Amino acid sequence: MNPGEEESFDWTSRGRAYDVTVCGPEDEGSLFTVVFTDITDQHMTEEIHVNARHYLEEILADIPLGVAVLNSELKITSTDGHYRGFGGCHRRIAARAAASRNRKPLARDV
């Protein structure tokens, strides 16, 4: 490692995952700096998201209707094959979702 260079790698030990960064000394006689960042929770969260997405995709694949998933900004984040055949109806779906957000609750909803 040359002076001032930095290298990073992942390391796993005792069931924990770490991002390890090694910084070379700036000049001769200086010390190396090694930083361990525990990224176990980040890895677990990413794995949960991937598994949840696959699970939802499997469910949506079995529904014989057009399905669109909207995010909090009412933008379509994913659709199934049936939905893609509907053409421009995504604007109507987004408009209905926006209207339902802004509607006053009915007596039966309270």
Beta strands, then each sheet from edge to edge (+ up, - down):
strand 1: 6-13
strand 2: 16-23
strand 3: 33-38
strand 4: 68-70
strand 5: 76-79
sheet 1: 1+ 2- 3+
sheet 2: 4+ 5-
end
